[in-house]
Amino acid sequence: MLTRAEVKVQEGQREGTRIHRTKFEDLIEDIERDYRLRGYKTWGRRQDCLKHLNPVFSGMRVKAITPERVQQYVDKRLEEGAAPATINRELDCLKRMMVIGSQMTPPKVAKVPHFPRLAEHNVREGFLEHDEFLAVRGAAADHLKVPITIAYYTGMRLREIISDKGIRWDQVELTTDFSGPVVSVIDGDTIEVQHNSRAERIRLIGIDCPAMRVNYSERPAVLLIPRGEGEAELCPNEKVVE
């Protein structure tokens, strides 16, 4: 039988020896396993982040990753000329690693530190109306018509589609039979659906709704709201109780 002290460690009420032993590398193994279990196909992007995180945090005990250490990392990356958006993605990766560690039993991370958020100046601005999209696609070279169509309907940047790190054929599922329970609501028009044992991110097209971190002064026409386990519903905004 577990002693009372061991139970408190298991429940995260007391720091066990595991928290003091855990290193940055241990969290890499955990987030990679999490990606495999969830069936995410963006592990390559996390590896890009780890290329910059590794030289700074490799060999470091997780308890030593404090807000001060994180800020030092941000300062270093800014001095290297990294874009704020890139640094934010790297911090997101590190934070996700620590969150997963804190959810272990017993926990590997006692407390997830505060992570700063840099202002991003390369946000998407300006959207085409449908007739404008058709005119642009019609005037484009043949090899650009498909990427432009994908960009219009998904909101992806062209470099996310046609660069060497863009979409690959093994990431494309050509099927008309797609169904599964809703795992989570990402934002106003994006959900994750469990399909073939992996989580697939789905964006609903043609919906007047907010994205993450958008000014809500101009209220959207509809909102995507979770409705019980495995379900979500599109609701006119006036139905939502704030």
NUTOR-514690 format. One record per residue: residue in three letters; z negated, y, x of N, C-alpha, C, O in turn. Coordinates in steps of 0.05 Angstrom, whole numbers, plus 32768, in hexadecimal, padded with zeros to 4 digits. Each point is the difference from the previous one (the first is absolute). Layout:
PT residuo n.zz n.yy n.xx ca.zz ca.yy ca.xx c.zz c.yy c.xx o.zz o.yy o.xx
PT     ALA    Z    Y    X     Z     Y     X    Z    Y    X    Z    Y    X
...
# end
This chain:
PT residuo n.zz n.yy n.xx ca.zz ca.yy ca.xx c.zz c.yy c.xx o.zz o.yy o.xx
PT     MET 8000 7FE8 8011  8000  8018  7FEF 8000 8019 8011 7FF4 8000 8016
PT     LEU 8019 8015 7FE1  8001  8019  800E 7FE5 800E 7FFE 7FF4 8000 7FEB
PT     THR 8004 800D 802B  7FE8  8010  7FFF 8006 801A 7FF1 8018 8007 7FFC
PT     ARG 7FD4 8007 7FFC  8004  801A  7FF2 800F 8013 8011 8011 800F 7FF5
PT     ALA 7FEA 7FF2 8025  800E  8012  8012 801E 7FF9 8001 8011 8012 8001
PT     GLU 7FF5 7FD4 8000  801C  7FF7  8001 800F 8007 7FE7 8017 8008 8001
PT     VAL 7FDB 7FF7 7FE8  800D  8007  7FE7 8006 801E 8000 8016 8007 7FF6
PT     LYS 7FD9 800A 8015  8005  801C  8001 8018 8006 8012 800F 8012 7FFA
PT     VAL 7FF4 7FDF 801B  8017  8003  8012 8019 7FF9 7FF1 8014 800E 8001
PT     GLN 7FEB 7FDB 7FF1  8017  7FF7  7FF0 8009 8015 7FEC 8018 8003 7FFB
PT     GLU 7FD5 800A 7FF9  8006  8014  7FEB 8005 801C 800B 8005 8013 7FF1
PT     GLY 7FFB 7FEF 802A  8005  801A  800C 7FE9 8014 7FFF 8004 8018 8005
PT     GLN 7FE5 7FDE 7FF3  7FE9  8012  7FFE 7FF2 8005 801C 7FF0 8012 8003
PT     ARG 8017 7FDD 8010  7FF5  8003  801A 8016 7FF9 8014 8010 7FEE 7FFB
PT     GLU 7FF0 8020 801C  8014  7FFB  8015 7FF9 7FE6 800F 7FEB 7FFC 800B
PT     GLY 8028 7FF1 7FF4  7FFE  7FE7  800F 800C 8003 801C 800B 8014 8007
PT     THR 7FF2 7FD7 8009  800A  8000  801B 801F 8002 8000 800C 800A 8013
PT     ARG 8001 7FED 7FD7  801D  8001  7FFF 800A 801C 8001 8015 8006 800D
PT     ILE 7FDD 800D 7FE6  8008  801C  8001 7FFF 800B 801C 8011 8010 8008
PT     HIS 7FDB 7FE8 8007  7FFD  800A  801B 8014 7FF3 8014 8006 800C 8015
PT     ARG 8005 7FDD 7FE4  8012  7FF1  8012 801D 8007 7FFA 8011 7FFE 8012
PT     THR 7FF5 800A 7FD5  801C  8004  7FF8 800E 8015 8010 7FF6 8016 8004
PT     LYS 8023 7FE3 8005  8010  8013  800F 8019 8007 7FF1 8007 7FF4 7FEC
PT     PHE 8007 8021 801D  8018  8009  7FF3 8014 7FEA 7FFC 800D 7FFE 7FEB
PT     GLU 7FF6 7FF0 8029  8013  7FEB  7FFF 7FFA 7FEC 7FE9 8013 7FF5 7FF4
PT     ASP 7FD4 8008 8006  7FF8  7FEE  7FEA 800B 800A 7FE5 8008 7FF0 7FEF
PT     LEU 7FF9 802A 800E  800A  800C  7FE7 801E 7FFE 7FFE 800B 7FFE 7FEA
PT     ILE 8003 8001 802D  801D  7FFC  7FFF 8006 7FE5 7FF4 8012 7FFD 7FEF
PT     GLU 7FDF 7FEE 8019  8005  7FE5  7FF5 7FFB 8000 7FE2 800F 7FF3 7FF1
PT     ASP 7FDD 801C 8006  7FF9  8000  7FE3 8016 800E 7FF0 8007 7FF6 7FEA
PT     ILE 8003 8021 801F  8014  800E  7FF0 801B 7FF1 8001 800E 8000 7FEC
PT     GLU 7FF8 7FF2 802A  8019  7FF0  8001 7FFD 7FE9 7FEC 8014 7FF9 7FF2
PT     ARG 7FD5 7FFA 800D  7FFC  7FEB  7FEC 8002 800A 7FE4 800B 7FF3 7FEE
PT     ASP 7FEA 8025 800D  8001  800C  7FE5 801D 8005 7FF8 8007 7FFB 7FE9
PT     TYR 800A 800E 802A  801C  8004  7FFA 800E 7FE6 7FF9 8011 7FFF 7FEE
PT     ARG 7FE9 7FEC 8021  800C  7FE6  7FFA 7FF8 7FF5 7FE5 8011 7FF6 7FF1
PT     LEU 7FD6 800D 8008  7FF6  7FF6  7FE6 800C 800F 7FE9 8006 7FF4 7FEB
PT     ARG 7FFE 8026 8019  800B  8011  7FEA 801E 7FFF 7FFF 800D 800A 7FED
PT     GLY 8000 7FEB 8028  801D  7FFE  8000 800D 801B 8005 8018 8003 7FF9
PT     TYR 7FDA 8010 8014  800D  801A  8006 8015 7FFC 8015 7FFD 7FF0 8012
PT     LYS 8019 8021 7FEC  8016  7FFE  8013 8001 8017 8013 8014 8005 800D
PT     THR 7FD6 800B 7FF4  8001  8018  8011 7FEE 7FFE 8018 7FF6 8014 800B
PT     TRP 8005 7FD3 7FFE  7FEF  7FFC  8017 800B 800E 8019 7FF1 8009 8012
PT     GLY 802A 7FF9 7FF0  800C  800E  8016 7FF7 801C 8003 7FFC 800B 8016
PT     ARG 8000 8003 7FD3  7FF6  801C  8001 7FE4 8001 800B 7FF9 8012 800F
PT     ARG 7FF6 7FDA 7FE9  7FE5  8000  800A 8000 7FFB 801E 7FF0 800B 800F
PT     GLN 8022 7FE4 7FFB  8002  7FFB  801C 8008 8019 800F 7FF6 8005 8017
PT     ASP 801B 800C 7FDE  8007  801A  800C 7FE7 8011 8003 7FFC 800D 8015
PT     CYS 7FF3 7FF3 7FD7  7FE6  800F  8001 7FEE 7FF4 8016 7FF4 800F 800F
PT     LEU 800B 7FD7 7FF2  7FEE  7FF3  8013 8008 8005 801D 7FEF 7FFF 8012
PT     LYS 802B 8006 7FF3  8009  8006  801B 7FF2 8019 800B 7FFC 8003 8018
PT     HIS 7FFD 8010 7FD5  7FF3  8018  8009 7FE1 7FFE 7FFE 7FF2 800C 8010
PT     LEU 8005 7FE4 7FDD  7FE3  7FFC  7FFD 7FF5 7FEF 8017 7FE9 8005 8009
PT     ASN 8025 7FE6 7FFF  7FF7  7FED  8014 7FF7 800D 801A 7FEA 7FF9 8009
PT     PRO 8026 8018 8003  7FF7  800B  801A 7FE6 8010 7FFF 7FF2 8002 8014
PT     VAL 8007 8008 7FD5  7FE8  8011  7FFD 7FE8 7FEF 7FF8 7FEA 8003 800A
PT     PHE 801A 7FEA 7FE3  7FE9  7FF2  7FF5 7FFD 7FE3 8009 7FEC 7FF3 7FFA
PT     SER 8028 8003 8015  7FFF  7FE4  8009 7FE6 7FFB 8011 7FFA 8010 8012
PT     GLY 7FF8 7FDA 7FE8  7FE7  7FFA  800E 7FE8 800E 7FF6 7FEA 7FFA 8008
PT     MET 801A 801A 7FE6  7FE9  800F  7FF6 7FF2 7FF2 7FE9 800D 7FF4 7FEF
PT     ARG 7FD9 800C 8011  7FF1  7FF5  7FEA 8003 8012 7FE8 8001 8018 8002
PT     VAL 8001 7FDC 7FE6  8006  800F  7FE8 7FEA 8015 7FFB 8006 8015 7FF5
PT     LYS 7FE1 7FE5 8012  7FEA  8013  7FFB 8005 801A 800F 7FF5 8015 7FF9
PT     ALA 801B 7FEA 801D  8005  8018  8010 8017 8011 7FF5 8005 8016 800A
PT     ILE 8009 7FE0 7FE1  8016  800F  7FF4 7FF3 8013 7FEB 7FFE 7FFA 7FE9
PT     THR 7FFB 801D 8021  7FF2  8014  7FF0 8013 8017 7FF8 8017 8000 800A
PT     PRO 7FE1 8011 7FE4  8012  8017  7FF9 8008 8010 8018 8016 800B 8001
PT     GLU 7FD8 7FF7 8012  8007  8010  8019 8016 7FF2 8010 8012 800D 800A
PT     ARG 7FEC 7FD8 7FF8  8015  7FF1  800E 801B 8002 7FF1 8014 8003 800D
PT     VAL 7FEB 7FFC 7FD9  8018  8003  7FF0 800D 801B 8005 8018 8002 8003
PT     GLN 7FD7 8013 7FFD  800B  801B  8004 800C 8003 801C 8014 800D 8004
PT     GLN 7FDF 7FE6 8010  800B  8000  801B 801C 7FF3 8000 8012 8009 800E
PT     TYR 7FF1 7FE2 7FE3  801A  7FF2  7FFE 8015 8013 7FF4 8016 8001 800A
PT     VAL 7FE2 800D 7FE1  8012  8013  7FF3 8009 8016 8014 8018 8006 8002
PT     ASP 7FD5 8004 800D  8006  8015  8014 8014 7FF5 8015 8012 800E 8008
PT     LYS 7FE9 7FDA 8001  8011  7FF4  8014 801D 7FFD 7FF5 8013 8006 800F
PT     ARG 7FF0 7FF0 7FD9  801A  7FFB  7FF5 800F 801B 7FFB 8018 8001 8004
PT     LEU 7FD9 8014 7FF4  800D  801A  7FFC 800A 800B 801B 8015 800B 8001
PT     GLU 7FDB 7FF1 8014  8008  8009  801A 8019 7FF1 800A 8010 800B 800F
PT     GLU 7FF3 7FDC 7FE8  8017  7FF0  8007 8019 8007 7FF0 8016 7FF6 8005
PT     GLY 7FE6 801C 7FE7  8017  8009  7FF0 8006 7FF0 7FE7 8015 8003 7FF4
PT     ALA 7FD8 7FEB 8005  8004  7FF0  7FE7 7FFE 8012 7FE8 7FF0 8013 7FFF
PT     ALA 8020 7FE7 7FED  8000  800F  7FE7 7FE7 7FF9 7FF0 7FF6 7FEA 8001
PT     PRO 8000 802A 7FF0  7FE8  7FFB  7FEF 8004 7FE8 7FED 7FED 7FF1 7FFD
PT     ALA 802A 800C 7FF8  8005  7FE9  7FEE 7FFD 7FE6 800F 7FF5 7FED 7FF5
PT     THR 8015 8012 8023  7FFD  7FE7  8010 7FE3 7FFA 8007 7FF8 7FE9 7FFE
PT     ILE 7FF9 802C 8009  7FE4  7FFC  8006 7FF1 7FF7 7FE7 7FEE 7FEF 8002
PT     ASN 8019 801C 7FE7  7FF3  7FF7  7FE7 8005 7FE3 7FFB 7FED 7FF2 7FF7
PT     ARG 802B 8004 800E  8006  7FE4  7FFC 7FEF 7FEF 8013 7FF7 7FEA 7FF8
PT     GLU 8006 801F 8020  7FF0  7FF1  8014 7FE2 8000 7FF7 7FF3 7FEB 8003
PT     LEU 8003 802B 7FF3  7FE5  8001  7FF7 7FFC 7FEE 7FE7 7FEC 7FF3 7FFD
PT     ASP 8028 800D 7FF2  8000  7FEE  7FE9 7FFD 7FE3 8008 7FF1 7FF1 7FF4
PT     CYS 801D 8008 8021  7FFF  7FE4  800B 7FE4 7FFA 800A 7FF5 7FEB 7FF9
PT     LEU 8000 8027 8017  7FE5  7FFB  800B 7FEB 7FFF 7FEA 7FEF 7FEF 8000
PT     LYS 8014 8023 7FEC  7FED  8000  7FEA 8001 7FE6 7FF0 7FEC 7FF5 7FF9
PT     ARG 802D 8002 8002  8003  7FE7  7FF1 7FF4 7FE9 800F 7FF4 7FEE 7FF4
PT     MET 800F 8011 8027  7FF3  7FEB  8010 7FE2 8000 7FFC 7FF4 7FEB 7FFE
PT     MET 8000 802D 8002  7FE3  8002  7FFE 7FF6 7FF9 7FE4 7FEB 7FF5 7FFC
PT     VAL 8025 8013 7FF0  7FF9  7FF9  7FE4 8000 7FE1 7FFD 7FED 7FF5 7FF4
PT     ILE 8027 7FFE 8016  8001  7FE3  7FFE 7FE8 7FF4 800F 7FF4 7FED 7FF6
PT     GLY 8006 801E 8021  7FE8  7FF5  800F 7FE6 8004 7FF1 7FEF 7FEF 8001
PT     SER 800F 8027 7FF0  7FE8  8005  7FF1 7FFD 7FEE 7FE8 7FEA 7FFC 7FF5
PT     GLN 802C 7FF8 8002  8000  7FEE  7FE9 7FFC 7FE3 8007 7FFF 7FEF 7FEE
PT     MET 7FFF 800B 802C  7FFB  7FE5  8009 7FE4 7FF7 7FF9 7FEE 8011 7FFB
PT     THR 800D 7FD5 8005  7FE6  7FF5  7FFB 7FF8 7FED 8016 800C 7FEA 8003
PT     PRO 7FE1 801E 800E  7FF2  801A  8000 8013 8015 800B 8014 7FFA 800C
PT     PRO 7FE6 801F 7FEF  8012  8016  8009 8003 8002 801E 7FEE 7FFA 800F
PT     LYS 802A 800E 7FF9  8005  8006  801C 7FFD 801E 8005 7FFC 8008 8017
PT     VAL 8006 8008 7FD4  7FFE  801E  8003 7FE9 8009 7FEE 8000 7FFA 7FE8
PT     ALA 7FED 8014 8023  7FE9  800A  7FF1 8007 8017 7FEE 7FF8 8001 7FE9
PT     LYS 8018 8011 8021  8007  8018  7FF1 801B 800B 800A 8005 8002 8018
PT     VAL 800D 8003 7FD5  801A  800B  8006 7FFD 801E 8005 7FF7 800E 7FEE
PT     PRO 8010 7FFC 802A  7FFD  801C  8006 8013 8012 7FF0 8013 7FF6 7FF4
PT     HIS 7FE8 8024 800D  8012  8013  7FF3 8019 8002 8010 8000 8002 8019
PT     PHE 8017 7FFE 7FDA  801A  8003  800D 800D 801A 7FF6 8003 8005 7FE8
PT     PRO 8004 800D 802B  800C  8019  7FF9 801C 7FFC 7FF5 800C 7FEB 8005
PT     ARG 7FFE 8028 7FEC  801B  7FFF  7FF5 800F 8019 8009 7FF8 8016 7FF8
PT     LEU 801D 7FE6 8017  8010  8017  800A 8014 8009 7FEB 800B 7FF0 7FF1
PT     ALA 7FFA 802A 800E  8014  800B  7FEE 801B 7FF7 8009 8007 8003 8018
PT     GLU 8009 7FF2 7FD6  801B  7FF7  8007 8015 8014 7FF7 7FFF 8009 7FE9
PT     HIS 8012 7FFE 8029  8014  8015  7FFB 801C 7FF4 7FFB 8013 800F 7FFC
PT     ASN 7FEF 7FD7 8006  801B  7FF3  7FFB 8000 7FF1 7FE6 800E 7FEC 7FFD
PT     VAL 7FE4 801F 7FEF  8000  7FF3  7FE6 801B 8004 7FF2 800F 8012 8007
PT     ARG 7FF6 7FDC 7FE6  801A  8002  7FF2 8001 8019 7FEF 7FEE 8004 7FF0
PT     GLU 8027 800B 8012  8003  8018  7FF0 801C 8000 7FF4 8013 7FF9 800D
PT     GLY 7FEF 800F 7FDA  801A  8002  7FF3 800A 7FE5 7FF7 8002 7FEE 800F
PT     PHE 8004 8011 7FD8  800A  7FE7  7FF4 801A 8005 7FF1 8003 8015 7FF4
PT     LEU 800F 7FD8 800E  801A  8003  7FF3 7FFE 7FF8 7FE2 7FF3 7FEC 7FF9
PT     GLU 801A 8023 7FF6  8005  7FF7  7FE5 8015 7FEA 8001 800E 7FFC 8015
PT     HIS 7FF4 7FF5 7FD6  8011  7FE8  8001 801D 8007 8005 800E 7FF2 800F
PT     ASP 7FFC 8024 7FE4  801C  8008  8005 8004 8009 801D 8016 7FFB 800B
PT     GLU 7FD6 8011 8001  8002  8008  801C 8000 7FE8 8012 800F 7FFF 8014
PT     PHE 7FE1 7FED 7FE5  8000  7FE7  8010 801B 7FF3 7FFF 800A 7FF7 8015
PT     LEU 8002 8008 7FD3  801A  7FF3  7FFE 8015 800F 8010 8012 7FF4 800C
PT     ALA 7FEC 8027 7FF5  8013  8010  800F 7FFD 7FFB 801E 8014 7FFD 800F
PT     VAL 7FD3 8001 7FFB  7FFB  7FFB  801C 800A 7FE4 8008 800D 7FFD 8014
PT     ARG 7FEC 7FF0 7FDB  8009  7FE4  8006 801E 7FFE 8000 800C 7FF2 8010
PT     GLY 8000 801C 7FDD  801D  7FFF  7FFE 800E 800C 8019 8016 7FF7 8007
PT     ALA 7FDE 801D 8005  800C  800D  8017 7FF9 7FF2 801A 800C 8006 8015
PT     ALA 7FE1 7FE8 7FEB  7FF7  7FF3  8018 8013 7FEA 8009 8010 7FF6 7FF1
PT     ALA 7FEF 8004 8029  8010  7FEA  800B 7FF7 7FE6 7FF3 7FE9 7FFD 7FF8
PT     ASP 8029 7FEF 8007  7FFA  7FE7  7FF2 7FE6 7FF2 800B 7FF1 7FF5 7FF1
PT     HIS 800B 800C 802A  7FEA  7FF1  800B 7FE5 800E 7FFA 7FEB 7FF5 8004
PT     LEU 8016 8024 7FF1  7FE7  800E  7FF9 7FFA 7FFF 7FE2 7FEA 8008 7FF7
PT     LYS 8028 7FEE 7FF9  7FFC  8000  7FE3 7FE8 7FEF 7FF7 7FF0 8009 7FF0
PT     VAL 800D 7FDF 801C  7FEA  7FEF  7FF8 7FE5 800C 800A 7FED 8001 7FF0
PT     PRO 8011 8008 802A  7FE7  800C  8008 7FF8 8019 7FEF 7FE9 8004 7FFA
PT     ILE 802B 800C 7FFF  7FFA  8018  7FF0 7FF6 7FF7 7FE4 7FEE 800D 7FF5
PT     THR 801D 7FDE 8000  7FF7  7FF7  7FE6 7FE4 7FF5 8001 7FEF 8006 7FEF
PT     ILE 800A 7FEB 8027  7FE5  7FF6  8003 7FED 8017 8003 7FEA 8000 7FF5
PT     ALA 801D 8014 801B  7FEF  8018  8005 7FFB 800F 7FE6 7FE9 8008 7FFB
PT     TYR 802B 7FFB 7FF5  7FFD  800F  7FE6 7FED 7FF1 7FEE 7FEF 800D 7FF3
PT     TYR 8013 7FD9 800A  7FF1  7FF1  7FEC 7FE4 7FF8 800A 7FEF 7FF8 7FF0
PT     THR 800C 8009 802A  7FE6  7FF7  800B 7FF0 8017 800C 7FE8 7FFE 8003
PT     GLY 8026 8018 8005  7FF1  8015  800E 7FFD 7FFC 801E 7FF3 800F 800D
PT     MET 8019 7FDB 7FFD  7FFE  7FFA  801D 8011 8014 800F 8015 8009 7FF7
PT     ARG 7FE3 7FFD 8022  8010  8010  8012 8016 7FEF 800B 7FFD 7FE7 8003
PT     LEU 801A 8025 8005  8016  7FF1  800A 7FF9 7FF0 8019 8009 7FEA 8004
PT     ARG 7FE6 8022 800D  7FF8  7FF1  8019 7FEF 7FE7 7FF9 7FFF 7FEE 8010
PT     GLU 7FF5 8012 7FD8  7FF1  7FE8  7FF8 8012 7FEB 7FF5 7FF8 7FE9 7FFC
PT     ILE 8022 801E 8000  8013  7FED  7FF4 8014 7FF6 8015 8005 7FE8 8001
PT     ILE 8005 802A 8010  8017  7FF8  8011 7FFA 8001 801E 8012 7FFB 8010
PT     SER 7FD5 800B 7FF8  7FFA  8000  801C 7FFA 7FE3 800A 8001 7FEE 7FF0
PT     ASP 7FFA 800F 802A  7FFA  7FE5  800A 7FE6 7FF5 7FF5 7FFB 7FE8 8003
PT     LYS 7FF4 802A 7FF1  7FE8  7FF6  7FF4 8001 8002 7FE1 7FEB 8000 7FF3
PT     GLY 802D 8003 8003  8004  8003  7FE3 8000 7FE5 7FF2 7FF6 7FEC 800A
PT     ILE 8017 8013 7FDE  8001  7FE8  7FF0 8011 7FEB 800D 8015 8005 800A
PT     ARG 7FE0 7FE2 7FF6  800F  7FE9  8009 8006 7FEE 7FE9 7FF3 8001 7FEB
PT     TRP 8022 7FEE 8018  8008  7FEF  7FEA 7FEA 7FEC 7FF8 7FFE 7FF8 7FE9
PT     ASP 7FF1 8000 802A  7FEB  7FED  7FF9 7FEA 800D 7FEF 7FEE 7FF3 7FF7
PT     GLN 8013 8028 8006  7FED  800E  7FEF 800B 8005 7FE4 7FF3 800B 7FEF
PT     VAL 8026 7FED 800D  800E  8005  7FE6 8000 7FE6 7FF0 8009 7FEC 800A
PT     GLU 7FED 8016 7FDE  8000  7FE9  7FEE 8013 8005 7FE9 7FFA 800F 7FEE
PT     LEU 801D 7FE3 8013  8014  8004  7FEB 7FFB 7FEC 7FEA 8009 7FE9 8000
PT     THR 7FE8 8020 7FEC  7FFA  7FEE  7FE9 7FFC 8011 7FE7 7FF8 8017 8001
PT     THR 800F 7FDE 7FE9  7FFC  800D  7FE6 7FE6 7FF6 7FF3 7FF8 800C 7FEC
PT     ASP 7FFC 7FDF 801F  7FE8  7FF4  7FF4 7FE8 800B 8010 7FF8 7FF4 8014
PT     PHE 7FFC 8021 7FE2  7FEA  800D  800E 7FEA 8005 7FEC 8003 8010 7FEE
PT     SER 7FE6 7FE3 8016  7FE9  8004  7FEE 7FE7 7FF9 800F 8000 7FF2 8014
PT     GLY 7FE9 8019 7FE2  7FE7  7FFA  800C 7FEB 8014 7FF7 8007 8014 7FF5
PT     PRO 7FDF 7FE5 800F  7FEB  8013  7FF8 7FFE 8018 8012 8006 7FFF 8018
PT     VAL 7FF2 8018 7FDD  7FFC  8018  800F 7FE6 7FFD 8011 7FEB 7FFC 7FF5
PT     VAL 8018 8007 8026  7FE9  7FFE  8012 7FF2 801B 8002 7FE7 8001 7FFF
PT     SER 8028 8015 8003  7FF4  801A  8002 8014 8015 7FF8 8018 7FFC 8002
PT     VAL 7FDD 801C 7FF6  8010  8017  7FFB 7FFE 8013 8018 7FEA 8009 8006
PT     ILE 802C 7FFB 8008  8000  8010  8019 7FFE 801E 7FF9 7FEF 800E 800B
PT     ASP 8023 7FFB 7FE4  7FFF  801C  7FF7 800E 8001 7FE5 8003 7FEC 7FF2
PT     GLY 8006 802C 8006  8009  8003  7FE5 8019 7FF0 7FF8 8004 7FFC 7FE8
PT     ASP 800C 7FFC 802B  8018  7FF0  7FF9 8004 7FE8 8012 8016 7FF5 8001
PT     THR 7FD5 8002 800D  8002  7FEA  8012 7FEA 7FEB 7FFC 7FE9 8007 7FFE
PT     ILE 801F 7FE0 8000  7FED  7FEA  7FFC 8005 7FEA 8014 8015 7FFF 800C
PT     GLU 7FD7 7FF0 7FF8  8003  7FE8  8010 7FFF 7FE8 7FED 7FED 7FFE 7FF0
PT     VAL 8026 7FF0 8011  8002  7FE9  7FEF 7FFF 7FE7 8011 800D 7FFE 8014
PT     GLN 7FE2 7FEE 7FE3  7FFE  7FE7  800E 8018 7FEF 7FF8 8003 7FF8 7FE9
PT     HIS 800F 8002 802B  8018  7FF1  7FFA 8006 7FEC 8017 8001 8008 8017
PT     ASN 8001 7FDF 7FE1  8005  7FEB  8015 7FEB 8000 8016 8006 7FFF 8017
PT     SER 7FE1 8004 7FE0  7FE8  7FFE  8013 7FFE 8018 8013 7FF2 7FFE 8014
PT     ARG 801C 8018 7FE6  7FFD  8018  8010 8001 8019 7FEF 800B 8000 7FEA
PT     ALA 7FE9 8015 8020  7FFF  8019  7FF2 801A 8010 8005 8006 8005 8017
PT     GLU 8008 8002 7FD4  8019  800F  8002 7FFB 801C 7FF4 7FF6 8002 7FEA
PT     ARG 8012 8012 8025  7FFC  801C  7FF7 8019 8008 7FEF 8017 7FFE 8009
PT     ILE 7FE4 800B 7FDE  8015  8007  7FEE 7FFE 801D 7FF8 7FEA 8009 7FF9
PT     ARG 802C 8006 800A  8000  801C  7FF7 8010 8002 7FE6 8017 7FF6 7FFF
PT     LEU 7FDE 8017 7FED  800E  8003  7FE6 8011 8019 8001 7FF6 8016 8006
PT     ILE 8023 7FE7 7FF4  8014  8016  8003 8002 8010 7FE7 7FFE 7FF5 7FEA
PT     GLY 8006 8025 8019  8005  8012  7FE9 7FE8 8007 7FF0 8002 8006 7FE8
PT     ILE 7FE6 7FF9 8025  7FE7  8006  7FF2 7FF5 801B 800A 7FFE 8004 8018
PT     ASP 7FFC 800E 7FD6  7FF5  801A  8007 7FE2 7FFE 8004 7FF1 8002 7FED
PT     CYS 8007 7FF8 802C  7FE3  7FFC  8005 7FF9 8009 801C 8012 8006 8010
PT     PRO 7FD5 7FFD 7FF6  7FF7  800B  801A 8001 7FEB 8016 7FFD 7FE8 7FFB
PT     ALA 8007 8021 801E  7FFC  7FEF  8017 7FE5 8006 800C 7FF2 8011 7FF6
PT     MET 8007 7FE0 801F  7FE6  8004  800D 7FFF 801C 800C 8014 800A 800B
PT     ARG 7FD4 8003 7FF3  7FFB  801A  800C 8013 8016 7FF7 8008 8011 800F
PT     VAL 7FFF 7FED 7FD7  8012  8015  7FF4 7FEF 8013 7FF0 7FED 7FF8 7FF3
PT     ASN 801B 8022 800D  7FF2  8014  7FF0 8003 7FF9 7FE3 8016 7FFC 7FF6
PT     TYR 7FD4 8002 7FFB  8000  7FF7  7FE5 8002 8018 7FEC 7FFC 7FFD 7FE8
PT     SER 8009 801B 8023  8001  8017  7FEE 8017 7FFE 7FEC 7FFD 8009 7FE9
PT     GLU 8019 7FEA 801F  8016  7FFA  7FED 7FFC 7FE4 7FF7 8007 7FED 800F
PT     ARG 7FF0 800F 7FD9  7FF7  7FE5  7FF7 8018 7FEE 7FFB 8014 8009 7FF5
PT     PRO 7FEB 7FDE 8014  8016  7FED  7FFC 8003 7FF8 7FE3 7FED 8003 7FF0
PT     ALA 802A 7FF3 800A  8005  7FF7  7FE4 7FF2 7FE6 7FFB 7FF7 7FFB 7FE9
PT     VAL 8008 7FF3 802B  7FF3  7FE6  7FFC 7FF0 7FF9 8018 8003 800B 8016
PT     LEU 7FEA 7FE3 7FE7  7FF0  7FF5  8016 8000 7FE2 7FFE 8001 7FF5 7FEA
PT     LEU 7FFD 7FFE 802D  7FFE  7FE3  8002 7FE3 7FF9 8002 7FF3 8007 8014
PT     ILE 8002 7FEB 7FD8  7FE3  7FFB  7FFF 7FFA 7FE2 8000 800D 7FF1 7FF1
PT     PRO 7FE0 8005 8020  7FF9  7FE4  7FFF 7FF4 7FF9 7FE4 7FF0 8010 7FF5
PT     ARG 8017 7FD9 8001  7FF6  7FF7  7FE6 7FF7 7FE3 8002 800F 7FEE 7FF9
PT     GLY 7FD9 800E 8011  7FF6  7FE5  8002 800C 7FF1 8018 800F 800B 800F
PT     GLU 7FEA 7FDC 7FF3  8008  7FF0  8017 801E 7FF8 7FFE 8009 7FF4 7FEC
PT     GLY 8006 8014 8029  801C  7FF9  8001 8012 800F 7FEE 8017 7FF8 7FFC
PT     GLU 7FE0 801F 7FFA  8011  8010  7FEE 7FFE 801E 8006 7FEC 8009 800B
PT     ALA 8029 8005 7FEF  8000  801D  8002 8012 800B 7FE9 8011 7FF2 7FF7
PT     GLU 7FE9 8027 8001  800F  800B  7FEA 8008 801C 8006 7FF1 8010 800C
PT     LEU 8028 7FF7 7FEB  8009  801C  8002 7FF5 800F 7FE8 8006 7FF9 7FE9
PT     CYS 7FEB 801D 801C  7FF4  800F  7FEA 8009 801D 8000 8001 800C 8016
PT     PRO 8006 7FFF 7FD3  8004  801D  7FFF 7FE7 800E 8009 7FEA 7FF7 7FFB
PT     ASN 8019 801E 8013  7FEA  800D  800E 7FEA 8008 7FED 7FE8 8000 8007
PT     GLU 801F 8008 7FE0  7FEB  8009  7FEE 7FED 7FEA 7FF7 7FEB 8006 7FF5
PT     LYS 801D 7FE0 8010  7FEE  7FEA  7FF8 7FEB 7FFB 8015 7FED 7FF1 7FFB
PT     VAL 8016 801A 801D  7FEE  7FF9  8016 7FE7 8012 7FFE 8002 8018 7FFE
PT     VAL 7FE7 7FDB 8001  7FE7  800F  7FFF 7FF7 8006 801C 7FFC 7FEE 8010
PT     GLU 8000 802C 7FF6  7FF9  8008  801B 7FE2 8004 8002 7FF6 8007 8015
# end
